[in-house]
């Protein structure tokens, strides 16, 4: 099973591409578990991942919410500026 995840801004730069695919043993997992899994594959992005927002099917979700391999998943790092 694979999770297909779109990443933006600095995360896309750190991960080397805007769309990533990561294998997983579970069809569903919490947002926090997904961030932990991604941190294993992309340790250089771990700090940004922990502070990033996650959207499932174009709606933001909480860290304890579930995501599925069938969902459209996007990870958006915090934005600063004015």
Steps between C-alpha positions, in 0.01 A plus 500: 500500500619849420410847617518768229562840654534846350745726682554873460758776537806416709385143554497435126852640480625287790337186362615569145158492336143627547333156498631215711398138539579304814422135571314407818365187664171666595219622279411769756705683761485819703642822364771485769592145399525609136730789597716255698515263203602782267766611749656154476524526120597869499690573824620834363136613489398368844495838676286663230267201485419522869378859467324453167126497433340198337200505269292194415280531192551879500406558866740548791510217753617472860807297606281223645279469189539205266625511142473216249692385195185596305505863620645800323763610752689829500755627749542875527779654708421806713512827309655814642510853378266789481 
